[in-house]
Amino acid sequence: MAPTLSVLRRTVAVLARTVAVFTGLLDPWVFMSVSLSYLPRVLATLILAPTGGGGPSLARIREAWFGAFWREAAGPGIRARNAERVRALLRGRVHAGRALADGAEGGNAPLAGVVLELGAGAGFWVDVFPEVADCGGGGGEAEPGRPRVERIYGVEPNAAHHPALRAAVARAGLADVYDIVPVGIEALRAPSAAAAALDARAGRLRLPPASVDCIVSLLCLCSIPDPERNIRALYDLLRDGGRWYVYEHVRCEYSWYMRAYQRFVNIFWPHFLGGCQLCRPTATYLRAAGGVTGVDAWSRFDLAQPPEEEWWHTVPHVLGVLTK
Ligand SMILES: C[S@@+](CC[C@H](N)C(=O)[O-])C[C@H]1O[C@@H](n2cnc3c(N)ncnc32)[C@H](O)[C@@H]1O
């Protein structure tokens, strides 16, 4: 009886693992199919909408398509599955790719000061800011023991996301603290404080070097243009001691066959996901961001793949806090 039971248990375990592997490998195709299902409705809306003539441009279709898919399908699920992880991240309570238990050693400093949220999308993470910090630059004492966030710049070039992002900011009570910056991060860096002041007078936000305390990037660096150069430009915006809170999906490093499979999926993926790239070595770009040969750009580089992600994840992540 006992040997039969153990064989049965082992068979169930092997079956469960096989299902998990296949689900993991098929996952990106399911994701792309769901995205595709949004295209007919988005196209119909754009074609029927009154415009100045011509029809919608390809860029406009791509923005509206990805916007609808992210707001209605992908974003809410990703938010629900990662809420605890992102809360821990912004509190600095992560180390070596995992959230730390209360009281555990090895954490990082929490979010504070002037914050840049990259690719804020439809605002799925906006309500986490007041949970992890006292948000508001105005007078009054910060709650004892809580960090204070003075200002948040939510950088989001896709105008299709702006109404939802604005609503999320209002719901979180951050209207006085959170500014939506409707450009790509590549347009953000001013060469100097004087240039930034001139821009501000013209009503345009550009930030001078070393003017930002914290950068938050949640699933965004896969979508930006020229990542190596723009990550370096963002590094310049951080002051010394500033921190970059990262939860990003990255190039698969597991084995030749997973790397080949990820490259194959990536032939199709960007067309269905608003230009998102699966195979970016983002951790390498971040590590090298200082750009000074032989000098480490970071005083602490605490970034790793969450250990619960197994080899079959076609979209592996890195999680952590980098301190300049
Ligand atoms: C995968 S979505 C993630 C959105 C959001 N961070 C979230 O987790 O819900 C990637 C976001 O990056 C934005 N993005 C694309 N290009 C960008 C750029 N050049 N600068 C800043 N954000 C960009 C997209 O518009 C999109 O909202």
The ligand as an SDF file (V2000), in Angstrom:
LIG
                    3D

 27 29  0  0  0  0  0  0  0  0999 V2000
    4.0340   47.5490  -19.8060 C   0  0  0  0  0  0  0  0  0  0  0  0
    3.4560   49.1450  -19.5340 S   0  0  0  0  0  0  0  0  0  0  0  0
    3.5730   49.2980  -17.7920 C   0  0  0  0  0  0  0  0  0  0  0  0
    2.7640   50.4090  -17.2190 C   0  0  0  0  0  0  0  0  0  0  0  0
    2.8370   50.5410  -15.6860 C   0  0  0  0  0  0  0  0  0  0  0  0
    4.1850   50.7610  -15.2210 N   0  0  0  0  0  0  0  0  0  0  0  0
    2.2290   49.3420  -15.0200 C   0  0  0  0  0  0  0  0  0  0  0  0
    2.9900   48.5130  -14.4870 O   0  0  0  0  0  0  0  0  0  0  0  0
    1.0040   49.2150  -15.0270 O   0  0  0  0  0  0  0  0  0  0  0  0
    4.8380   50.1110  -20.1220 C   0  0  0  0  0  0  0  0  0  0  0  0
    4.5920   51.5840  -20.0770 C   0  0  0  0  0  0  0  0  0  0  0  0
    5.7530   52.2740  -20.5320 O   0  0  0  0  0  0  0  0  0  0  0  0
    5.2970   53.3840  -21.2780 C   0  0  0  0  0  0  0  0  0  0  0  0
    6.3610   53.8750  -22.1820 N   0  0  0  0  0  0  0  0  0  0  0  0
    6.6080   53.5320  -23.4540 C   0  0  0  0  0  0  0  0  0  0  0  0
    7.6090   54.2600  -23.9610 N   0  0  0  0  0  0  0  0  0  0  0  0
    8.0020   55.0900  -22.9740 C   0  0  0  0  0  0  0  0  0  0  0  0
    8.9910   56.1150  -22.8830 C   0  0  0  0  0  0  0  0  0  0  0  0
    9.7620   56.4160  -23.9150 N   0  0  0  0  0  0  0  0  0  0  0  0
    9.1020   56.7970  -21.7220 N   0  0  0  0  0  0  0  0  0  0  0  0
    8.3200   56.4900  -20.6550 C   0  0  0  0  0  0  0  0  0  0  0  0
    7.3630   55.5230  -20.6950 N   0  0  0  0  0  0  0  0  0  0  0  0
    7.2150   54.8430  -21.8380 C   0  0  0  0  0  0  0  0  0  0  0  0
    4.1150   52.8340  -22.0570 C   0  0  0  0  0  0  0  0  0  0  0  0
    3.2980   53.8530  -22.5790 O   0  0  0  0  0  0  0  0  0  0  0  0
    3.4410   52.0100  -20.9880 C   0  0  0  0  0  0  0  0  0  0  0  0
    2.5210   52.7500  -20.2480 O   0  0  0  0  0  0  0  0  0  0  0  0
  1  2  1  0
  2  3  1  0
  2 10  1  0
  3  4  1  0
  4  5  1  0
  5  6  1  0
  5  7  1  0
  7  8  2  0
  7  9  1  0
 10 11  1  0
 11 12  1  0
 11 26  1  0
 12 13  1  0
 13 14  1  0
 13 24  1  0
 14 15  1  0
 14 23  1  0
 15 16  2  0
 16 17  1  0
 17 18  1  0
 17 23  2  0
 18 19  1  0
 18 20  2  0
 20 21  1  0
 21 22  2  0
 22 23  1  0
 24 25  1  0
 24 26  1  0
 26 27  1  0
M  CHG  2   2   1   9  -1
M  END
$$$$
